[in-house]
Amino acid sequence: MRKYDVVIVGAGHGGAQAAIALRMAKFDGSIVMIGDEPDLPYERPPLSKDYLSGKRDFDRILIRPARFWADRGIEMRANARVVAVDPTAKTVTLQTGEAIGYDQLVWATGGRARRLTCPGAHLRGVHTVRTRADADRMIAELPAVTRAVVIGGGFIGLEAAAVLRTFDKAVTVLEALDRVLARVAAEPLSRFYEAQHRAHGVDLRLGVAVDGIEGRDGAVCGVRLADGTVLACDLVVVGIGIVPEVEPLLTAGAEGGNGVRVDAQCRTSLSDVFAIGDCTLHANRYAAGPAIRLESVQNANDQATIVAKTIVGQHVAYDAVPWFWSDQYDLKLQTVGLSIGYDQTVVRGDPATRSFSVVYFRQGRVIALDCVNAARDYVQGKRLVVDALAPDPAAVEDASIPLKSLAL
């Protein structure tokens, strides 16, 4: 059995950053990164945007070229899936039955795309967008596609819809709630994006439920709604969230549920086992209430750096302000902070100009900003969030007043 000083399970943003950060911290022990895809670590956000649209080829979304990993003595194990963890023997077991030993284990598996459970969910032409293989299958089918249905009005669904419209496909977006982005944003932002997608020709339907997927000769030909309506289509994109990949850790006794619980150093309840990224439940001072899971590149990278520093003996704790982004058409949304539990919002600027911000307050203090084509607000507003400042909402609303002047 081969044993490594550090075994990293997961070859996405978090796993790659953990390996990079270890070497940057002068860690000279053996490192292996185990990924269940055939590719080197790559950026996932472009899959539903620039990669799907063809603006960037795969080599341009690699996190680092192949030589980078070899030059730094970071071993890569591709097409390998860890199915069990033994925290007593300090081993992980692959689907092939091979056991690999570790001194320190970093779990960075992220999550798998949540799939439909209705009849027809596994027909050809029904897609999720989580991996390169997912995107490649869609790209291969697009030339023959006339009509597409996107299920889910979150960021992944809306980004995919925007790309499909650039290919001049007829697109229908279905959202079960009464507005898009309802789980992550206030109504003004939701209504703005609804209007923008409709202006670009998207048939956006809110408050609808999917009853099943219709098929012909093994391929999708329509989406059946709960009211009996059937929407004819050649392609379906499912964007209804992810399921954290933590089963082997939980089976091994790690605390968690919807993710694995970690402390401020990203340690799990298992000795010498860390976890980072989308699959982790952690306390966050920018959130109101219990532990949360953050699905973002920023969170994965920052947690990875904390783990690397902890492994080499530095005393650090995770306390990074969350940030996110989304590109749709010519709109760049930049978010800083978490709007969880907000009790007041202020719209700064005029949405009609397609450049504005939504500022979120909780008990009088700024907790988050959503900035649409408003990079200055995003940069300057970060200080309001980090310091939990309580500026006058009327001053925040006045776009002629720079946000940096309110952070003094």
Protein Blocks (a to p, Z undefined) as FASTA:
>chain_A
ZZdfbdcedjbfklmmmmmmmmmnopabdcddddfbfbdcddfklmmmmmmnopacfklm
cfbdfklmmmnopacdehiacfbdcfknopaddfkopacddfbdcddebpaddddfbehk
lgghiacdfbfklmmmmmmmmmmpmbdcdedjbfklmmmmmmmmmnopacddddfblbeh
klmpcfklmmmmmmmmmmnopacdehiacfbdcdeehiafbdcdfkopacddfbdcddeb
jaddfklmmmnopacjedcdddfkopafbehiacehjlbccddfkbgcjddddddfklmm
mmmmmmmmmmnopacdddddcdddddehjbccddedjfehiabdcdedjfklopacdddd
eehiafbdcdehilklmmmmmmmmmnopacdfklmmmmmbcfklmmZZ
